[in-house]
Amino acid sequence: MTMFAPRDQQLDPYAFYAERRRTSPIVYDPTQDAWAVYRYDDVKAVLMDFAHFTSEMPRFRSAEGFRESLISTDPPRHRQLRGLVSKAFTPQAISRMAPRIEAVARELLDALEPQHGFDLVEDFAHPLPVVIIAEMLGVPASDRPLYKQWADSLLSGDFETALTEGPAAERRRGVMAEMDAYFRRAIAQRRLDPKDDLISHLLEAELEGERLAEESVLSFCTLLLLAGHVTTVNLITNGMLCLLENPDAQATLLRQPELMPQAIEEMLRYRSPAQWMVRTATEDMLLAGERIRTGQLVFAFIGSANRDEAVFAESERFDVTRHPNPHISFGHGVHFCLGAPLARLEGAIALRLLLDRLPSLHLDLEPGEQLRPLENSLLHGVARLPLRSRPRVAS
């Protein structure tokens, strides 16, 4: 039994998830020797218990290009690595970035011609977080087309082909080599001329009395550049899609803009930017009555957990006033997303300005055209979101 929703349901997999929660809350997929869990409590348990469900992915450690990173280690190593960059992502540090995020968002909106149509992904949702994370790293924001090309290449295709042999693996190795060369040049420049940026701080950081090896700095750079913008792109895009699908919710936000933080949480729940996280069983065990063997993969479907009717009243309804909202879109436990405060802030600023500046946004699809999902079962979003609006004159 396959664990993923059919491709024609990728933009709306929630009926598939609901059926699984009712009839098959934990499923074995023999094609990948892996399990999938769909109910909230089981998903949360898998993500919380790193002793039994490790992030270290031993099955792929021998793959060419595999590197130790925040997402592939568990405590105590994970705690050490996380400590090296955590100061840059504290709520206090992120709040100081709000004026810059707003300035970049306004610049991007100023460049639009909304009455002629634009693509929210290409023209706004992607460049905003890329500019911010590039500035944090200290690499040129003007290289953002290159960063998008890397992300699209590395995050396209299915999980099962990503690290196996064949064209997908060859493409991945080529992209990684290109990124490595790029960041090695940036690292060399910072060794000669340190700046107040993350690359310089990583080079100066010590872990257990030793400086980080260049391979570890490369791993951080790659992870921060990719993970630092992909989730936010999908949050902004999915958030706008939620509002277009629910005009009453959009009207509520226009009347009560102070509800935007709650709306962001509901957008994260309703259309989770990442649909699953994967772990490896460290020993034979029972989970929800099923026997899992050592070394088998376990996919925790957060996209399903966030619609679990046992936890969320009227779980299929988009409600910008929902409270409480214990979604797990940023994970749970020690691997809770380090960049969650940044993603939330960028999403709130972006969507507030979009609604303020362009209150009459609507889909601008060609006759017969349909929204196209991202080519990745992990990421939930659309490849492009064509919009049109009558602009509001800026005050």
C-alpha positions in Angstrom: 0.0 0.0 0.0 1.5 3.3 -1.1 1.8 6.1 1.5 1.4 9.1 -0.7 -1.7 10.6 -2.1 -2.2 10.1 -5.9 -0.5 12.8 -8.0 -3.8 14.2 -9.2 -4.6 14.9 -5.5 -1.3 16.5 -4.6 -2.8 20.0 -4.2 -5.7 18.6 -2.2 -4.6 15.4 -0.4 -6.8 15.9 2.6 -9.6 13.5 1.6 -6.9 10.9 1.2 -5.5 11.7 4.6 -8.9 11.6 6.2 -9.5 8.2 4.8 -6.2 6.9 6.1 -6.8 8.3 9.6 -10.2 6.5 9.7 -9.1 3.2 8.2 -5.3 2.8 8.1 -3.7 5.2 10.5 -0.3 3.5 10.1 0.6 1.9 6.7 3.5 -0.1 5.4 4.9 0.6 2.0 6.9 -2.4 0.7 8.4 -0.4 -2.2 10.4 1.7 0.2 10.4 -0.7 3.3 8.8 2.3 5.1 5.9 3.1 7.3 3.6 6.1 7.3 1.6 7.5 10.3 -1.3 9.9 9.8 -2.9 10.6 13.1 -1.8 13.6 15.2 -0.8 11.8 18.3 1.2 9.2 16.4 2.9 11.8 14.3 3.8 13.9 17.4 5.1 10.8 19.2 7.4 10.0 16.3 8.8 13.5 16.0 9.3 13.8 19.8 11.1 10.5 20.4 14.5 10.8 18.8 15.8 7.9 20.8 13.6 5.5 18.9 13.0 7.5 15.7 16.3 9.0 14.8 17.0 11.8 12.3 20.4 10.4 11.5 19.2 8.5 8.4 21.8 5.6 8.5 20.4 4.2 5.3 21.7 7.2 3.4 25.0 7.9 5.2 27.0 6.2 2.6 25.4 8.2 -0.2 27.8 10.5 -2.1 27.5 14.1 -0.9 25.8 13.2 2.4 26.8 15.5 5.1 26.2 15.9 8.8 23.7 18.7 9.5 21.1 20.0 11.9 18.4 17.9 10.2 20.5 14.7 10.1 21.8 14.6 13.7 20.2 14.0 17.1 21.4 15.1 20.6 23.9 15.6 21.9 25.5 16.5 18.5 22.4 18.2 17.3 22.3 20.4 20.4 25.9 21.4 19.8 25.4 22.3 16.2 22.1 24.1 16.8 23.8 26.2 19.4 26.2 27.6 16.8 23.5 29.4 14.9 20.6 29.7 17.4 21.6 33.3 18.4 20.8 34.5 14.9 17.2 33.1 15.1 16.1 34.1 18.6 12.7 36.0 18.7 14.6 39.1 19.7 17.1 38.8 16.8 14.3 38.2 14.3 12.2 41.1 15.6 15.1 43.4 14.8 14.9 42.3 11.2 11.2 43.4 10.8 12.1 46.9 9.3 14.4 45.3 6.7 11.8 42.6 5.8 9.1 45.3 5.3 11.4 47.4 3.2 12.3 44.5 0.9 8.6 43.5 0.6 7.6 47.1 -0.3 10.4 47.3 -2.9 9.1 44.1 -4.5 5.5 45.3 -4.5 6.5 48.7 -6.0 8.1 46.8 -8.9 4.8 45.0 -9.7 2.3 46.0 -12.3 -0.7 44.2 -10.7 -3.2 45.5 -13.2 -1.3 43.6 -15.9 -0.9 40.4 -13.8 2.1 38.9 -12.0 3.2 35.6 -10.6 3.2 35.7 -6.8 5.8 33.0 -6.5 8.4 34.4 -9.0 7.8 38.1 -8.3 7.3 38.2 -4.6 7.1 35.1 -2.5 10.4 33.7 -3.6 12.6 36.8 -3.7 11.5 38.2 -0.3 12.9 35.4 1.9 15.9 34.8 -0.4 17.0 38.4 -0.1 16.7 38.1 3.7 18.5 34.8 4.2 21.2 35.9 1.6 21.9 39.0 3.6 22.1 37.0 6.8 24.6 34.7 5.3 26.5 37.5 3.6 26.1 36.3 0.0 24.8 38.5 -2.8 21.0 38.8 -2.9 21.5 39.5 -6.6 22.4 35.8 -7.1 18.8 34.8 -6.2 18.0 33.3 -9.6 20.9 30.9 -9.0 19.6 30.0 -5.5 16.2 29.3 -7.0 17.7 27.1 -9.7 19.6 25.1 -7.0 16.4 24.8 -4.8 14.3 23.7 -7.8 16.8 21.1 -8.8 17.4 19.6 -5.3 13.8 19.6 -4.3 12.2 18.3 -7.5 11.2 14.7 -7.9 10.1 12.1 -5.4 11.9 11.2 -2.2 12.5 7.6 -3.4 14.6 8.8 -6.3 16.5 11.6 -4.5 19.4 9.6 -3.1 19.4 6.6 -5.4 21.5 6.0 -8.5 20.4 7.3 -11.8 19.7 10.6 -13.5 18.1 12.2 -10.3 21.2 11.3 -8.2 23.6 12.5 -10.9 21.7 15.8 -11.1 21.8 16.2 -7.3 25.5 15.6 -7.2 26.1 18.2 -9.9 24.0 20.8 -8.1 25.7 20.1 -4.8 29.2 20.4 -6.4 28.1 23.8 -7.8 26.9 25.0 -4.5 30.0 23.8 -2.7 32.2 25.7 -5.2 30.1 28.8 -4.6 30.2 28.7 -0.8 33.9 27.7 -0.8 34.6 31.0 -2.5 32.5 32.8 0.0 34.3 31.1 2.9 37.7 31.9 1.4 36.6 35.6 1.2 35.5 35.7 4.8 38.7 34.1 6.0 40.5 37.1 4.5 37.9 39.7 5.3 35.5 38.7 8.1 32.1 40.5 8.1 29.1 40.7 10.5 27.3 37.8 8.9 26.6 34.1 9.5 29.4 32.7 7.4 32.0 34.8 9.3 30.4 33.8 12.7 30.5 30.1 11.7 34.2 30.3 10.8 34.9 31.9 14.2 32.8 29.5 16.2 34.2 26.8 18.3 32.7 23.4 19.0 34.1 21.5 21.9 37.3 23.7 21.7 37.8 23.2 18.0 36.9 25.4 15.0 34.3 24.0 12.6 35.7 22.1 9.7 35.0 23.6 6.3 32.7 20.7 5.4 30.5 21.6 8.4 30.4 25.3 7.4 29.4 24.2 3.9 26.6 22.1 5.4 25.3 25.0 7.4 25.4 27.3 4.4 23.5 24.9 2.1 20.9 24.1 4.8 20.3 27.8 5.7 20.0 29.0 2.1 17.6 26.2 1.1 15.5 25.7 4.3 15.7 29.4 5.0 13.5 30.3 2.1 11.6 27.3 0.8 9.2 27.0 3.7 8.5 30.8 3.6 7.8 30.8 -0.1 5.2 28.1 0.4 3.7 29.9 3.5 3.2 33.1 1.6 1.9 31.4 -1.5 -0.4 28.9 0.3 -1.5 31.7 2.6 -2.7 33.8 -0.3 -4.3 30.7 -1.9 -6.2 30.1 1.4 -7.5 33.7 1.3 -8.5 33.5 -2.4 -10.4 30.3 -1.6 -12.0 31.8 1.5 -13.1 35.4 0.7 -14.9 35.8 4.0 -11.6 35.1 5.8 -9.9 37.7 3.6 -12.6 40.2 4.4 -12.2 39.5 8.1 -8.4 40.3 7.9 -9.1 43.5 6.0 -11.4 44.6 8.8 -9.2 43.2 11.6 -5.6 43.2 10.5 -4.6 42.5 14.1 -5.7 38.9 13.5 -2.8 38.3 11.0 -0.7 36.3 13.6 -3.6 33.9 14.2 -4.2 33.7 10.4 -0.6 32.8 9.8 -0.9 29.9 12.2 -4.1 28.7 10.5 -2.4 28.9 7.1 0.4 26.8 8.4 -2.1 24.3 9.7 -4.5 24.3 6.8 -1.9 24.0 4.0 1.3 22.9 5.7 4.3 24.0 3.6 6.0 20.6 4.3 3.7 17.6 4.3 5.9 15.0 6.1 9.1 14.4 8.0 11.0 11.2 8.0 12.8 9.2 10.7 14.5 5.8 11.1 13.5 3.2 13.7 16.5 2.5 16.0 15.0 -0.8 17.3 12.1 -3.2 16.8 9.0 -1.8 18.4 5.2 -1.5 18.3 3.6 1.7 17.0 -0.2 2.0 16.9 -0.3 -1.8 17.0 2.1 -2.4 14.1 5.5 -3.9 14.4 8.3 -1.7 13.1 11.7 -3.2 12.4 15.1 -1.7 13.1 16.3 0.5 10.2 12.9 1.0 8.6 11.9 4.5 7.7 8.9 6.1 9.3 7.1 9.0 7.5 5.3 11.3 9.9 2.6 13.1 7.9 2.2 16.5 9.5 -0.1 17.5 6.7 -2.5 14.9 7.9 -1.9 15.5 11.6 -2.8 19.1 11.2 -6.3 18.1 9.8 -7.0 15.5 12.5 -10.6 15.9 13.6 -9.7 14.4 17.0 -7.6 17.5 17.7 -9.0 20.3 15.6 -12.7 21.1 15.7 -14.1 21.5 12.2 -10.7 20.6 10.9 -11.6 21.0 7.3 -12.7 24.6 7.8 -10.2 27.5 7.3 -10.7 29.8 10.3 -8.4 32.8 10.9 -9.8 33.2 14.4 -8.9 29.6 15.4 -7.6 29.4 19.0 -5.9 27.4 20.3 -4.1 26.0 17.2 -1.5 23.3 18.2 -0.4 22.6 14.6 3.0 20.9 14.1 3.9 22.4 10.8 7.4 23.4 12.1 7.9 19.9 13.6 8.0 19.0 17.3 10.6 18.3 19.9 14.4 18.9 19.5 14.0 19.4 15.8 11.4 22.1 16.0 12.3 24.4 13.1 15.0 26.9 14.1 13.7 29.4 11.5 10.1 29.3 12.6 10.1 32.9 14.1 11.6 34.2 10.8 9.1 32.4 8.6 6.2 33.6 10.7 7.4 37.2 10.6 8.1 37.2 6.9 4.7 35.6 6.2 2.8 38.1 8.4 4.6 41.1 6.9 4.2 39.9 3.3 0.5 39.0 3.5 -0.4 42.2 5.5 1.2 44.3 2.8 -0.3 42.3 0.0 -3.8 42.8 1.4 -3.2 46.5 2.2 -1.7 47.3 -1.2 -3.8 44.9 -3.4 -7.1 44.2 -1.7 -8.8 43.1 -5.0 -6.4 40.3 -5.9 -7.8 37.4 -7.9 -6.5 34.4 -9.8 -5.4 35.2 -13.3 -5.5 31.8 -15.0 -5.8 31.3 -18.7 -8.9 29.5 -20.0 -8.5 25.8 -19.1 -5.3 26.4 -17.1 -5.1 24.8 -13.6 -2.7 25.4 -10.8 0.2 23.1 -10.9 1.6 21.6 -7.7 5.3 21.5 -6.9 7.0 18.4 -8.1 7.8 17.0 -4.7 5.7 15.0 -2.3 7.4 16.7 0.7 6.6 20.3 -0.3 3.0 21.5 -0.5 2.5 24.5 -2.8 2.1 25.6 -6.3 4.8 26.2 -9.0 3.2 29.5 -9.9 0.3 31.6 -8.7 -0.8 34.1 -11.4 -2.7 37.1 -9.9 -4.2 40.3 -11.0 -5.5 43.3 -9.1 -6.5 46.9 -9.2 -3.7 48.6 -7.2 -4.5 50.7 -4.2 -2.6 54.0 -4.1 0.0 53.9 -1.4 -0.5 56.4 1.4 
